[in-house]
Amino acid sequence: MTRIPFDLELYRNQMRTYISGRPHEHVFWEALDFATDAHHDQWRRSGDAYILHPCSVAKILAEEMDITDPEILAAALLHDTVEDVEEVTAEVVGERFGAYVQAIVEGCTKVTHRSVDRQTQTKLVHRKLFSGAAARPEVMLVKLADRLHNLRTLKAMPKNKRQRIAEETLDIYAPLATVFGLFNMKREMYNLALSYKFPKQGVRLSNYIRQLADTEKSRDIIDQIRIAARDASLKCDVSRRVKDLWAYYDTQSKILLQKIETPIEIVLLVSSVADCYRALGVVNQTFKPIPRTIRDFIANPKPTGYQGLHARAIIGGERFLFKIRTSKMARRAERGIFRNWSSKSGKDGQFITELKEMMDIISSEENVSYRDLIAAGGKKENYTYTPQGDLICLPINSTVLDFAFRVHTEIGPT
């Protein structure tokens, strides 16, 4: 195996752009030195120095999830030290970097139970992770970034381990990324895991998707919208996004579908909220919308904080989905709402509070599969309104009774 050293100075320069001048910045740099020393004689199966992995996890958090709190990033650097380095304990981490960093690292650390079988061990590891995330969701954010980097470097692993990690990702981590509103991460996790889970079928389906990416019909739709926007004096960037493998995965039957209802999305980016509504008018005047399919997630954001306007139209016998957003809305849709947040602030908001409650339920539920609970949390929602006009978001297949419980919580089950 050829050993590949890690360019630590390049990494330092890259991370300075995210955390320079931030409170507790020194904690990150101290953690980087500590992790580098702790993993100095460890190498990955690919030949890379092991320190590449925790450094990449911290970089994913900062670069792709907008999480730039130096203490959270320090915990990402240290997340494997207790597990992989004998002389490093949780107490050592706490003494060096504080109780907050220690709590995140402990939440990410696997506990080995030698007296149980592998399936029970896996369940115990997951329950500990969910329990840690119930107290501090940062634990799950670090773990999701950890899983994403492992997927990106999975080729070096033997086939049986690739399959096992792919299945676990499809069952747990990709749905959790959906629940956390990290949609870029969700798509990449599904795509990578599915390519390992269904290698032959995935290649065939990917070839089909590539053919969809450049159809004359979608080019014509984009041209018509651009012309209509110009005629309306609306500055608007119009592009298409062809849904990848992730959209073809049926989470209930756990198979890849051959076709889906709306394989192509037309995305309109504008500069202001007012222009979002103007753009919706342009779309509706250019292509007649399907009745009752317009969704206003600007006035009524999703629980994840997602905002945008959605409209569907049948054009030439095919369904197309139009998504209208500002650049800020698009960034939030891709990266989630965890920018400048930490549980230390004590200001969680409804979404974070509900995430904590969900993690707590999953970690404490003994008789229900946590995979089912996670999958239920990531399913599509139904949206309806109270007589006062308040938006109510319910899981798909909810009943009138579920609506009543949500509106009148005092009559719900205890």
C-alpha positions in Angstrom: 0.0 0.0 0.0 1.4 3.4 -1.0 1.1 5.8 1.9 -0.2 9.3 1.0 0.7 12.1 3.4 -1.8 14.8 4.3 -1.1 18.5 3.4 -1.7 20.0 6.8 -0.7 23.6 5.9 -3.0 23.6 2.9 -5.8 22.5 5.2 -5.1 25.2 7.7 -5.3 27.8 5.0 -8.6 26.4 3.7 -10.2 26.4 7.2 -9.0 29.9 8.0 -11.5 31.2 5.5 -14.4 29.8 7.5 -13.4 30.4 11.2 -10.9 33.3 11.2 -11.9 35.8 13.9 -14.7 33.7 15.3 -15.2 33.2 19.1 -13.3 30.1 20.4 -11.3 29.9 17.2 -8.3 28.7 19.2 -10.2 25.6 20.2 -10.3 24.4 16.6 -6.6 24.9 16.0 -5.7 23.2 19.3 -8.0 20.3 18.4 -6.3 20.0 15.0 -2.9 19.7 16.6 -4.3 17.2 19.1 -6.0 15.0 16.5 -2.9 15.1 14.2 -0.8 13.8 17.1 -3.4 11.2 18.1 -3.8 9.7 14.6 -0.1 10.2 13.5 0.6 6.5 13.0 -2.8 5.5 11.6 -3.5 5.0 7.9 -6.7 4.4 5.9 -7.2 1.4 3.7 -6.9 3.7 0.7 -3.3 4.6 1.8 -4.3 8.1 3.0 -3.1 9.3 6.4 -6.0 8.8 8.8 -6.1 12.5 9.8 -7.5 13.1 6.3 -10.8 11.7 7.5 -11.6 13.9 10.6 -10.2 16.9 8.7 -12.6 16.2 5.8 -15.5 15.8 8.2 -14.9 19.2 9.7 -14.5 20.7 6.2 -17.8 19.2 5.0 -19.5 20.8 8.0 -18.0 24.2 7.1 -17.9 24.2 3.4 -21.1 22.2 2.6 -23.4 22.7 5.6 -22.4 26.3 6.6 -21.6 25.1 10.1 -18.6 27.3 11.2 -18.8 27.2 15.0 -15.1 26.4 15.9 -16.1 24.2 18.8 -18.4 22.0 16.6 -15.7 21.8 14.0 -13.2 20.9 16.8 -15.5 18.0 17.9 -15.5 16.8 14.3 -11.7 16.7 14.3 -11.8 14.7 17.5 -14.8 12.5 16.8 -12.7 9.3 16.3 -10.0 9.9 18.9 -11.7 8.3 21.9 -12.7 5.3 19.8 -9.4 4.7 18.0 -6.7 6.0 20.4 -6.3 4.1 23.6 -4.8 6.8 25.7 -7.5 9.4 24.7 -10.6 9.2 26.9 -13.7 11.4 26.9 -12.4 12.9 30.2 -9.2 13.9 28.4 -11.2 15.6 25.7 -13.3 17.5 28.3 -10.2 18.7 30.2 -8.5 19.9 27.0 -11.5 21.3 25.1 -14.4 21.8 27.4 -17.6 20.0 28.3 -19.4 21.1 25.1 -16.8 19.5 22.8 -16.7 16.5 25.0 -20.5 16.0 24.8 -20.4 16.0 21.0 -17.4 13.6 20.8 -18.9 11.2 23.3 -22.2 11.2 21.3 -20.3 10.2 18.2 -18.2 7.5 20.0 -19.2 3.9 19.5 -19.3 1.7 22.6 -18.3 -2.0 22.1 -20.4 -4.6 23.9 -18.4 -7.8 23.6 -21.1 -10.0 25.1 -23.7 -9.3 22.4 -24.1 -10.4 18.8 -23.4 -8.0 15.9 -27.0 -7.1 15.2 -27.6 -6.2 18.8 -24.3 -4.3 18.9 -25.3 -2.2 15.9 -28.7 -1.4 17.5 -27.0 -0.3 20.7 -24.5 1.9 18.8 -27.4 3.6 17.0 -29.4 4.1 20.1 -26.4 5.7 21.8 -26.0 8.0 18.8 -29.7 9.0 18.9 -29.6 9.6 22.6 -26.6 11.9 22.2 -28.4 13.8 19.3 -31.5 14.2 21.5 -29.4 16.3 23.9 -27.3 17.9 21.3 -28.3 17.7 17.6 -24.7 18.6 16.7 -23.8 15.0 17.4 -25.9 13.9 14.4 -24.6 16.7 12.2 -21.0 15.5 12.8 -22.1 11.9 12.3 -23.9 12.7 9.0 -20.7 14.5 7.7 -18.7 11.5 8.9 -20.9 9.1 6.9 -20.8 11.3 3.8 -17.0 11.3 3.7 -16.9 7.6 4.3 -19.3 7.1 1.3 -17.1 9.3 -0.9 -14.1 7.1 -0.1 -15.9 3.7 0.0 -14.2 2.3 -3.1 -11.2 1.2 -1.0 -13.3 -1.0 1.2 -14.1 -4.7 0.4 -17.3 -5.5 -1.3 -19.2 -6.9 1.7 -18.4 -3.8 3.8 -19.4 -1.5 0.9 -22.8 -3.3 0.7 -23.3 -3.1 4.5 -22.5 0.6 4.7 -24.7 1.3 1.7 -27.6 -0.5 3.3 -27.2 1.3 6.6 -27.0 4.6 4.8 -30.2 3.9 2.9 -32.0 2.8 6.1 -30.7 5.4 8.5 -28.4 8.2 7.5 -29.8 9.4 4.1 -33.4 9.5 5.7 -31.9 11.4 8.7 -30.3 14.0 6.3 -33.8 14.5 4.9 -35.3 14.9 8.4 -32.6 17.5 9.2 -33.3 19.4 6.0 -29.9 18.8 4.5 -31.1 18.1 1.0 -27.8 18.3 -0.9 -26.3 15.8 1.6 -29.4 13.6 1.3 -29.2 13.4 -2.5 -25.5 12.6 -2.5 -25.9 10.0 0.2 -28.7 8.2 -1.6 -26.8 8.4 -5.0 -23.6 7.0 -3.6 -25.3 4.3 -1.5 -27.5 3.2 -4.3 -24.5 3.0 -6.7 -23.0 0.4 -4.3 -26.3 -1.3 -3.4 -27.4 -1.7 -7.0 -24.2 -1.5 -9.1 -25.6 -2.9 -12.4 -29.1 -1.4 -12.2 -27.7 1.9 -11.0 -25.4 2.2 -14.1 -28.4 1.5 -16.5 -30.6 4.0 -14.7 -27.8 6.6 -14.7 -27.4 6.2 -18.4 -31.2 6.8 -18.8 -31.0 9.9 -16.6 -28.1 11.3 -18.6 -30.3 11.0 -21.7 -33.0 13.0 -20.0 -30.6 15.8 -19.1 -30.4 17.2 -22.6 -33.8 16.7 -24.2 -35.1 19.2 -26.7 -38.4 19.6 -24.8 -36.7 20.8 -21.6 -34.4 23.2 -23.6 -37.5 24.6 -25.3 -39.3 25.1 -21.9 -36.3 27.0 -20.6 -36.1 29.2 -23.7 -39.9 30.0 -23.4 -39.6 31.0 -19.7 -36.5 33.1 -20.4 -38.3 35.0 -23.2 -41.4 35.5 -21.1 -39.3 36.7 -18.1 -37.5 39.2 -20.4 -40.8 40.4 -21.8 -42.0 41.0 -18.2 -38.8 42.9 -17.4 -38.0 40.2 -14.8 -34.4 39.3 -14.1 -34.4 35.6 -13.7 -31.9 32.8 -14.0 -33.5 29.6 -15.4 -32.0 26.2 -15.3 -33.0 22.5 -15.3 -32.2 19.9 -12.7 -32.6 16.2 -13.7 -33.4 14.1 -10.7 -30.7 11.5 -10.0 -30.8 8.0 -8.6 -32.1 9.2 -5.2 -35.5 10.1 -6.7 -36.0 6.6 -8.1 -35.5 4.8 -4.9 -38.7 3.5 -3.3 -38.0 3.5 0.4 -40.9 1.1 1.2 -40.2 -1.6 -1.3 -36.4 -0.8 -1.3 -36.1 -1.1 -5.0 -35.1 1.3 -7.8 -38.0 2.4 -10.0 -37.7 2.6 -13.7 -39.6 5.9 -14.0 -40.9 8.7 -11.8 -43.6 11.2 -12.2 -41.5 14.4 -12.6 -37.9 13.5 -13.5 -37.0 17.1 -14.5 -37.3 20.3 -12.4 -37.1 23.8 -13.9 -35.5 26.1 -11.3 -36.0 29.8 -11.4 -33.7 32.0 -9.3 -34.7 35.6 -8.7 -33.4 38.4 -6.5 -36.3 39.1 -4.1 -39.4 37.6 -2.6 -41.6 39.9 -4.7 -39.9 38.7 -7.8 -40.7 35.1 -6.7 -44.4 35.8 -7.1 -43.8 37.7 -10.3 -41.9 34.7 -11.6 -44.8 32.4 -10.6 -47.1 34.6 -12.8 -44.7 34.3 -15.7 -44.7 30.5 -15.4 -48.4 30.2 -15.0 -49.0 32.4 -18.0 -46.5 30.5 -20.2 -47.6 27.0 -19.1 -51.0 26.2 -17.7 -50.6 24.8 -14.2 -52.2 21.6 -13.0 -55.1 22.6 -10.8 -54.4 22.7 -7.0 -50.7 21.9 -7.4 -49.3 25.4 -6.7 -47.5 25.4 -3.3 -46.5 28.5 -1.5 -43.6 27.7 0.9 -42.5 31.3 1.2 -45.6 32.5 3.2 -45.7 29.1 4.9 -42.2 27.6 5.1 -41.7 23.8 5.7 -40.7 22.8 9.2 -37.1 22.5 7.9 -37.1 26.2 7.0 -37.4 25.4 3.3 -38.9 28.3 1.3 -39.9 28.5 -2.4 -42.8 28.4 -4.8 -43.7 25.2 -6.5 -45.9 24.8 -9.6 -46.6 21.8 -11.8 -47.6 21.7 -15.5 -48.2 19.0 -18.1 -46.2 20.0 -21.2 -46.4 17.7 -24.3 -47.8 14.9 -22.2 -45.0 15.0 -19.6 -45.1 16.5 -16.1 -42.7 19.2 -15.1 -42.1 20.7 -11.7 -41.2 24.4 -11.5 -39.3 25.7 -8.4 -39.0 29.4 -7.8 -36.6 30.8 -5.2 -34.1 33.5 -4.2 -30.5 32.6 -4.0 -30.7 32.7 -0.2 -33.7 30.3 -0.2 -31.8 28.0 -2.6 -28.7 28.0 -0.3 -30.9 27.2 2.7 -32.6 24.4 0.8 -29.3 22.8 0.0 -27.4 23.3 3.3 -30.1 23.4 6.0 -30.7 26.0 8.7 -27.7 25.3 11.1 -25.6 28.3 10.1 -24.5 30.2 13.2 -26.5 27.8 15.5 -25.4 25.7 18.4 -27.3 24.1 21.3 -25.2 26.2 23.7 -27.3 29.3 22.7 -30.5 27.8 24.2 -32.5 29.2 21.3 -33.6 26.1 19.5 -36.8 27.1 17.8 -39.6 24.7 16.9 -37.7 22.7 14.3 -34.7 22.0 16.5 -37.0 21.2 19.4 -38.9 18.7 17.2 -35.6 17.1 16.1 -34.6 16.6 19.7 -37.9 15.1 20.5 -37.7 12.7 17.5 -34.2 11.6 18.5 -35.3 11.1 22.0 -38.3 8.9 20.9 -36.0 6.9 18.6 -33.4 6.3 21.3 -36.0 5.2 23.9 -38.4 3.2 21.8 -37.8 -0.5 22.4 -40.6 -2.2 20.6 -40.7 -0.2 17.4 -38.0 -0.3 14.7 -36.0 3.0 14.7 -35.6 2.5 11.0 -39.4 2.8 10.6 -39.5 5.9 12.9 -36.7 7.6 10.8 -38.4 6.7 7.5 -41.7 8.1 8.8 -40.0 11.4 9.7 -38.5 11.7 6.2 -41.6 10.9 4.2 -43.5 13.5 2.2 -45.9 15.8 4.0 -49.5 16.8 3.6 -50.2 20.5 4.1 -53.4 22.0 5.3 -54.7 25.0 7.3 -56.7 25.7 10.4 -59.8 28.0 10.2 -57.4 30.7 11.5 -55.1 30.2 8.5 -52.2 28.5 10.4 -50.3 26.0 8.4 -50.4 22.4 9.6 -47.8 19.9 8.3 -48.6 16.2 8.7 -47.0 13.1 7.4 -48.4 11.6 4.3 -51.5 9.3 4.9 -52.4 11.2 8.0 -56.1 11.2 8.9 -58.6 13.8 10.1 -58.0 12.6 13.6 -54.3 13.4 13.3 -55.2 16.9 12.2 -57.5 17.2 15.2 -54.8 16.1 17.6 -52.4 18.6 16.1 -54.8 21.5 16.4 -56.2 20.5 19.8 -53.2 19.0 21.6 -55.1 18.7 24.8 -57.3 15.9 23.3 -54.3 14.0 22.0 -53.0 10.7 23.4 -50.9 11.0 26.6 
